[in-house]
């Protein structure tokens, strides 16, 4: 059994300026994407040149932040938004959705592809392997924030969370059982599961797959399928948002509902990519 170390979410305080680990996790995600993108852009037939990486990253960063916030409001807290539309601007209260961020990045890539005068999937297949390390960094940020915990478990990997110390986990303790001193019953550290599967494993899958020339849409399809399957599976041990609960059958969560289209579109893109002859995207 493990014990959550109760990490201070503020990494650095300079007077009134406070730098949060969660914000640094986003910075690390963008830096990793920029570095990996420059590696991939070194291939002679890459659709993106090294000097274009900064512009591409700017478009995608806007898509992540704006789409992630809008997605969270629409998918997870729309009732709160109807009561207070200014909630959309209250980013200091947290709340980012991966699926909303994905939609934002898709729009951003479409706009950037149009600017370059190239095909959407040329850009999407280039970007897909750059994403998982950012997901890994973001999930570590969730862990440091003490949020998005899983349900109770008897596993040796179960983690006791300090209930009285961190208000964000107090509700969790009420859900999973009675207090054991100042700690919860052992729960799944689902943020770390997601970091391992959606982050590291998906990164290696995509990076190795994209090293060889692949048909257009194939790399994007593998990303959608891989993330969708990993997220769908982890939702079985991750607690749903308290204000939403389970949507149906006593187990279906919003995360699973939003991941189903990713799985289906991923299968469709892979089928279309490998079921016809067409241009391949050399990735390097």
PyMOL commands that set and color helices and strands:
alter all, ss='L'
color gray80, all
select helices_A, chain A and resi 21-41+50-76+78-83+85-89+91-93+98-116+120-145+167-176+190-209+218-234+254-274
alter helices_A, ss='H'
color red, helices_A
select strands_A, chain A and resi 2-3+10-14+17-20+159-160+214-215+280-281
alter strands_A, ss='S'
color yellow, strands_A
deselect
rebuild
show_as cartoon
